Amino acid sequence: MTGFRAVVLIFCTLVILGNPALAWGDRDASGSWESTYDFGPEKEIMTAKIQQVENNILGSFSVVVEPSGDEYSGIIFGTVEDDRVNAYYLSVRNLGEDDPLVSITFADGRLIDDETIKGTVYYQDSNFNEIPPFDYKATKI
């Protein structure tokens, strides 16, 4: 029985070393994700491209605002631990002759499965505007 346990232990160690995601106990959030946000008369459609390295995520996002067709984009950075995804979205928008509008959004989410992230979004910008927290759902595309 001792030899069998040693073989099982060695096998499990090799599996974990061969798959770093298993060693961290985390899921992989890498890929392209899409989410839609309905703000009454306007709807924003976001596409995010995320790269995960160990527990860190880095990426970019772009947003199309309907019906105006306006667009903005920015960067994403954050962490993944087990099924929890914490991401910050930073963007700078030039709104004409005023100072640019800097906004930061925090998304506190969970990987529901390999194709879905659900959570809550918190928003603040440099004009001290904030939106009450709201739920979101992102789908891998």
KAMO-V396580 format. One record per residue. N is the residue number from 1. RES is the residue in one small letter. SS is DSSP state (h for helix, s for strand, l for the rest). D_LAST is the distance of its C-alpha to the last C-alpha in whole Angstrom. Layout:
BEGIN
n=N res=RES ss=SS d_last=D_LAST
n=N res=RES ss=SS d_last=D_LAST
END
This chain:
BEGIN
n=1 res=m ss=l d_last=48
n=2 res=t ss=h d_last=47
n=3 res=g ss=h d_last=46
n=4 res=f ss=h d_last=43
n=5 res=r ss=h d_last=42
n=6 res=a ss=h d_last=42
n=7 res=v ss=h d_last=40
n=8 res=v ss=h d_last=38
n=9 res=l ss=h d_last=38
n=10 res=i ss=h d_last=37
n=11 res=f ss=h d_last=34
n=12 res=c ss=h d_last=32
n=13 res=t ss=h d_last=33
n=14 res=l ss=h d_last=32
n=15 res=v ss=h d_last=29
n=16 res=i ss=h d_last=28
n=17 res=l ss=h d_last=29
n=18 res=g ss=h d_last=27
n=19 res=n ss=l d_last=24
n=20 res=p ss=h d_last=24
n=21 res=a ss=h d_last=21
n=22 res=l ss=h d_last=24
n=23 res=a ss=h d_last=26
n=24 res=w ss=h d_last=25
n=25 res=g ss=l d_last=24
n=26 res=d ss=l d_last=20
n=27 res=r ss=l d_last=17
n=28 res=d ss=l d_last=14
n=29 res=a ss=l d_last=12
n=30 res=s ss=l d_last=11
n=31 res=g ss=s d_last=8
n=32 res=s ss=s d_last=6
n=33 res=w ss=s d_last=6
n=34 res=e ss=s d_last=7
n=35 res=s ss=s d_last=10
n=36 res=t ss=s d_last=13
n=37 res=y ss=s d_last=17
n=38 res=d ss=s d_last=20
n=39 res=f ss=s d_last=23
n=40 res=g ss=l d_last=25
n=41 res=p ss=l d_last=26
n=42 res=e ss=s d_last=23
n=43 res=k ss=s d_last=19
n=44 res=e ss=s d_last=17
n=45 res=i ss=s d_last=13
n=46 res=m ss=s d_last=12
n=47 res=t ss=s d_last=9
n=48 res=a ss=s d_last=10
n=49 res=k ss=s d_last=10
n=50 res=i ss=s d_last=12
n=51 res=q ss=s d_last=14
n=52 res=q ss=s d_last=16
n=53 res=v ss=s d_last=20
n=54 res=e ss=l d_last=22
n=55 res=n ss=l d_last=22
n=56 res=n ss=s d_last=21
n=57 res=i ss=s d_last=17
n=58 res=l ss=s d_last=17
n=59 res=g ss=s d_last=15
n=60 res=s ss=s d_last=15
n=61 res=f ss=s d_last=13
n=62 res=s ss=s d_last=14
n=63 res=v ss=s d_last=15
n=64 res=v ss=s d_last=16
n=65 res=v ss=s d_last=19
n=66 res=e ss=s d_last=20
n=67 res=p ss=l d_last=23
n=68 res=s ss=l d_last=24
n=69 res=g ss=l d_last=21
n=70 res=d ss=l d_last=22
n=71 res=e ss=s d_last=20
n=72 res=y ss=s d_last=20
n=73 res=s ss=s d_last=18
n=74 res=g ss=s d_last=19
n=75 res=i ss=s d_last=19
n=76 res=i ss=s d_last=17
n=77 res=f ss=s d_last=19
n=78 res=g ss=s d_last=20
n=79 res=t ss=s d_last=20
n=80 res=v ss=s d_last=19
n=81 res=e ss=s d_last=22
n=82 res=d ss=l d_last=21
n=83 res=d ss=l d_last=19
n=84 res=r ss=s d_last=20
n=85 res=v ss=s d_last=18
n=86 res=n ss=s d_last=20
n=87 res=a ss=s d_last=18
n=88 res=y ss=s d_last=20
n=89 res=y ss=s d_last=19
n=90 res=l ss=s d_last=22
n=91 res=s ss=s d_last=22
n=92 res=v ss=s d_last=25
n=93 res=r ss=s d_last=26
n=94 res=n ss=l d_last=29
n=95 res=l ss=l d_last=30
n=96 res=g ss=l d_last=33
n=97 res=e ss=l d_last=37
n=98 res=d ss=l d_last=36
n=99 res=d ss=l d_last=35
n=100 res=p ss=l d_last=31
n=101 res=l ss=s d_last=29
n=102 res=v ss=s d_last=28
n=103 res=s ss=s d_last=25
n=104 res=i ss=s d_last=24
n=105 res=t ss=s d_last=22
n=106 res=f ss=s d_last=22
n=107 res=a ss=s d_last=19
n=108 res=d ss=s d_last=20
n=109 res=g ss=s d_last=18
n=110 res=r ss=s d_last=17
n=111 res=l ss=s d_last=15
n=112 res=i ss=s d_last=15
n=113 res=d ss=s d_last=13
n=114 res=d ss=l d_last=11
n=115 res=e ss=l d_last=8
n=116 res=t ss=s d_last=10
n=117 res=i ss=s d_last=12
n=118 res=k ss=s d_last=15
n=119 res=g ss=s d_last=18
n=120 res=t ss=s d_last=20
n=121 res=v ss=s d_last=20
n=122 res=y ss=s d_last=24
n=123 res=y ss=s d_last=24
n=124 res=q ss=s d_last=27
n=125 res=d ss=s d_last=28
n=126 res=s ss=l d_last=31
n=127 res=n ss=l d_last=33
n=128 res=f ss=l d_last=33
n=129 res=n ss=l d_last=31
n=130 res=e ss=s d_last=29
n=131 res=i ss=s d_last=27
n=132 res=p ss=s d_last=28
n=133 res=p ss=s d_last=25
n=134 res=f ss=s d_last=22
n=135 res=d ss=s d_last=20
n=136 res=y ss=s d_last=16
n=137 res=k ss=s d_last=13
n=138 res=a ss=s d_last=9
n=139 res=t ss=s d_last=6
n=140 res=k ss=s d_last=4
n=141 res=i ss=l d_last=0
END
